[in-house]
Amino acid sequence: MPVIFHTKKITISNAEAFRTVRERSIFRSKVIRAAVAVSGFKLFYHGGDHHVMVVGTSTDKIKIVGNSVFFNVTVHLADQSVNDAFTAQVRILIIAEVEPVVTILQKRTRRSSSPRLKRKSLTGGRSRSHRVTRKRTSR
């Protein structure tokens, strides 16, 4: 089965201490299995320097529905007062095993009324033996 990688950048702004957001990633075909990982993050406070107590970000996969993967992104940034606003940018990597495109095409072919595709002839419908040939006449 093919494996496809998606990346998604999520921005969480005006948060205080702890925030979880739900996101989704859409693939071109049905998702069989998926995993979600944090590939990078940037967290910063509004309004200057703070004594940081906690810095963290995580993600977890919630469910797979058809060609969509739903997941949560959690960001935790706290100083001593635990009430200062911050902004977070989190880059997520979604790894999905998807149904091959060939399988989808085969399903469509099975449902069609004609079980076999017709081949077009390169000779315009006539075989070589039925071609009309011109004879050259000598002068």
Residue, then its C-alpha position, 0 to 999 in steps of 0.5 A: m500500500p502507498v504511504i503519503f506524507h503531508t505537512k501542515k502548519i498550525t498557528i494558535s494565537n492569543a492563547e493562555a497557558f494551555r490550548t488544544v485545537r482539532e485539525r484534519s488532513i485530507f488525502r486523495s484516496k481512502v486512508i487505511r492507517a495514519a500517524v501524526a507527529v510534531s516536526g517543529f514548533k515555535l512558541f513565543y510570548h506577547g510583550g517581552d521576556h518571561h520566566v518560563m516554567v513549561v514549554g511543550t507541544s504534542t499531537d495525537k490522532i483522533k480518528i480516520v474517516g474516509n480520506s480524512v485524518f482528524f487529530n489534536v494539537t496541544v500547546h502548553l506554554a506557561d510562566q510563573s503567573v500562568n496567564d500571559a498570552f502567547t502565540a504558537q506555530v506548530r508544524i505537523l507531519i501526517i503519515a498515511e497508508v492509503e488505498p492504491v489508486v489502481t484499486i479505486l479504478q478497478k472498483r469503478t470498472r467492476r461497477s460499469s455496464s461493460p466489463r471489458l474496455k474496447r480497444k481501438s484499432l490502429t487501422g481504422g477498423r479494418s484489418r490489413s487483409h481488407r485494405v484497399t491498395r492502389k496499383r501504380t501504372s507505368r507510363 
